């Protein structure tokens, strides 16, 4: 699971209108980043039956986003992330996607 969360925001202008507008912009950027991570991770993830790809999802909340692979339908998602002897180039698919996206920075998505 990849998780992006904004913990501190410093505003020059603390009026309610500015706080709402800036928070909305940040939430929008985080949403775009989460979608980008999910899409990249789907490209990097191993593909056999397609269940792992189909189970990828983005959970959005206030000032945070989570990209999740796996669940009851795909209990092997965590194992494939850390170990894959048949296709070792697909290991760390979610981490690689998260690192590439965050390297671009939030400014890219604003």
Secondary structure in CASP SS format (residue, H / E / C, confidence):
PFRMAT SS
TARGET T0000
AUTHOR 0000-0000-0000
METHOD secondary structure of the structure
MODEL  1
X C 1.00
X E 1.00
X E 1.00
X E 1.00
X E 1.00
X C 1.00
X C 1.00
X C 1.00
X C 1.00
X C 1.00
X C 1.00
X C 1.00
X C 1.00
X C 1.00
X C 1.00
X H 1.00
X H 1.00
X H 1.00
X H 1.00
X H 1.00
X H 1.00
X H 1.00
X H 1.00
X H 1.00
X H 1.00
X H 1.00
X H 1.00
X H 1.00
X H 1.00
X H 1.00
X H 1.00
X H 1.00
X H 1.00
X H 1.00
X H 1.00
X H 1.00
X H 1.00
X H 1.00
X H 1.00
X H 1.00
X H 1.00
X H 1.00
X H 1.00
X H 1.00
X C 1.00
X C 1.00
X C 1.00
X C 1.00
X C 1.00
X C 1.00
X H 1.00
X H 1.00
X H 1.00
X H 1.00
X C 1.00
X C 1.00
X E 1.00
X E 1.00
X E 1.00
X E 1.00
X E 1.00
X C 1.00
X C 1.00
X E 1.00
X E 1.00
X E 1.00
X E 1.00
X E 1.00
X C 1.00
X C 1.00
X C 1.00
X C 1.00
X C 1.00
X C 1.00
X C 1.00
X C 1.00
X H 1.00
X H 1.00
X H 1.00
X H 1.00
X H 1.00
X H 1.00
X C 1.00
X C 1.00
X C 1.00
X C 1.00
X C 1.00
X H 1.00
X H 1.00
X H 1.00
X C 1.00
X C 1.00
X H 1.00
X H 1.00
X H 1.00
X H 1.00
X H 1.00
X H 1.00
X H 1.00
X H 1.00
X H 1.00
X H 1.00
X H 1.00
X H 1.00
X C 1.00
X H 1.00
X H 1.00
X H 1.00
X H 1.00
X C 1.00
END
